[in-house]
Amino acid sequence: MNSRDTILQRLRERSGGKLHRPDCDFSVLERPSSSVAERVEQFQRTIESVHGEVHRCTPESWVAQLAGILSSRGARNLLIPAAHQIGHALRDSGQDDLPELLIYDEPVVSWQAHLFNNVDASITSTRGGIAETGSLILWPTPDEPRLMSLVPPIHVAVLKASELYTTFHEAMRVQNWMSGMPTNALLISGPSKTADIEQTLAYGVHGPKELIVLVIE
């Protein structure tokens, strides 16, 4: 009898000859409902704990606040979507202190070197956020490919406060993810980070060095 059989035999003897599998509860742990303001507070607290940055804005003020944020960082340009309303709002804003606006309107192979070496910041929309984990939900599209959020040193994400969910499960349920999803979905919780080097957590190693979230209230 090998060691495994010996252990199992001892367990059988102690349990009267039968081994019983414990009942498993796979139900989702529900969280108590909270207000939008409470979810924004939790989201901000959680994402800032991992070096994310949150700025609360209004539909009228976010462009001006964005211009100030990018100016303080010396950003020379900002990559924007061509068709999304965020791109239209920036182009039509008349905000003269915005950096040069670059439109993502051609295949990446034709300007890959420029994207990886010369783009300072990008801005994308979000499909919502998760307050419990301080995460953003991004569904890349041809107008907002995932490289927009993965390559530039500064990633700015626009999040509507009304689209903040308490948990990941709530987001999937309310948005009916089971009816269809894109080829890839992104959950972003702070700037890039790794602990590969001597198990020491370092930020901004293999992706955006800064994650800036504009929460539209």
N, C-alpha and C positions, 0 to 999 in steps of 0.2 A: 504493500500500500504506500503510495507516494504522499507527500506532505499535504497536497490539496485534499486527497481522500480522507486523510487523518483528521483534518480540520472539519470537513463536512460531517464526518461520522460523529465527532464530538458535539457538533451543533445539533445533530439529529437526536442524540442521546439526551441532551438537555431540554429539547423541545418535545419530547415524547415520541420521537420517530418521524416527525414531519417538520418541514421548513415552510413557513408561511411568508409570502411576499406581502409587505405592508401596503396598505391602500395608498395610492398616489393621488394627490389633488392637483390637477392641471388647470384649475380655474384661474382667471386673471385677478390679481390683487387690485381691487378698485381703490381709487383715491377719492377723498371727499371733494365735493365741488368747491371751486374757488372763483373769485371775481377776476376780471381782466387785470385789474390793478395788482392783485396778489400774484397772478401768474407772471406779469412783467417783472415784479420785484424778485420773485424766485428765479426767473430766467437770468436776470441781470446778475444776481448774486452768484449763481452757479457758474455762468460762463466767464465772469470776471475772475473767479477763483483759479482758472486755468489760462489766464493772460488774454482773454478776449476783452473787447472794449465795446461798451454800449453807450449810444447817444439817443436820448429821447427827443423826438421831433414831432412836428405837425405836418400835414400835407402841404402847407404853405412855406414851411421853414427848412425842410430837409435839404434842398439844393444849396441854400446859403450855408447851412451848417457843414455840409459835405465840402464845399469850397474852402471853408476855414480849416477843416481837418486836414485836407490834402495840402493846403498851403503851409501848414505848420510842419509838415513832413518833407517839404520840398519836392513833392511829386511833379514831374514834368508832364505827364500825360495820364489819361484815364481811359481804359478800354471799356466800351459800352456796347450793349446789344443794339442791333440795327432796327428791329421791329418792335421790341417790347416797349411799353409805355414809359419805362424808366429812361430808355435811350431818347425817346421823343421829348420827355420833360427836360432832360439836360440840354438837348440841342435848342429847345425853344425857350429856355429860361431867361436868356439875356444876362446871365450871371457872368460878368466879365473877368472875375478872378478864378474861374475854373481853369484847371490845366488843359492842355490840348486834348481834345476828345478823339479817340481812335475807335472806329467802328469795326466790329467783327463781322465783315461781310464777304470774306473770301476763304477758300479752303486753307487749312493750317499749313499744308505742305508748301504753299507759295510764300509764306512769311514766318515760318517756324523760327528761324534764327532771330528775327526781330522780336517776336513774341517772347522768346526765352531770354533775350539779352537787353532789350531796350524798353519794355513796357514796365512802368513803375507801379501801376495800380489798376484794378478792375472793379466793376460793380455789377452785381447780379440781383435778380429778384429771388424770393424764396417761396416755397410752397407752405411755409408755416414754421413753427418752432415748438420745442418740447421744454416746458418749464422745469420739469423734474431733473433733467440731465443737462440743461443749458445747451441744447442742440438745435441747429438749423436743418431744415429739410430742403434739399435742392433736387429738382428733377431736370437734368440737363435736356436741352432741346437744340435743334440746329441753330437757333438764334442765340442761345446761351449754352454753348458746349462746355463740358466739364473743365476743360483747360482754363476757362476764365476764372475759375475758383481755385485751381490747383497750381498755377504757374506764377502769376505776378506776385511780387513781394508783399503787396498790400491787397487784401481782398475786402471789399466793402459789400455788405449784404443788406438789402432792404427788407424789413420784416414788419408786417402789419400786426399791431398788438391784438387785434381781433382774431388773428389766426395763430395765436399761441395756445397750445394744448397742454394739459397737465401732464399726460404721459404719452409715450410712444403708441401704446395700444389705443388710446383715445384718438390720436391723430389718424391712425390707420382705419379705425372704425368710422369716424365722422367723414373722412375723405373717401371712404369706400375703396380702399386700395385693392380689395379682392376682385373688383370689376376690371382691373387693368393697371399695369405699371409700365414705366419706360424700361429700356434695356438696362439702365443703371440708375440708381438713386443714391444720393449722397446725404449722410448725416455728418454735420460738421460741428465739432465742439471745441472751439478755440483754434489758435494758429497751429501750424504743424509742430509736432514734437516727437522725440524718440528717446529711448533709454538704452540704446544699443551700446553706447560707449561707456564702459565701466559701470553700467546700470545706473548712470546719473541722468536724470531727466533734463533734456535740453530742448529749447523752443526754437522754431524757425530754421530747422535743419534741412528739410527736403520738401519745402513747399512755402506757402505764404508765411512771412515772418510776423505779420500782423493781421488780425481779424477784427474788423470794425463793423458793428451792427447798428444800423439806423432803425430804431423802433418807431414806427409811425403810429401815434396815438390819436 
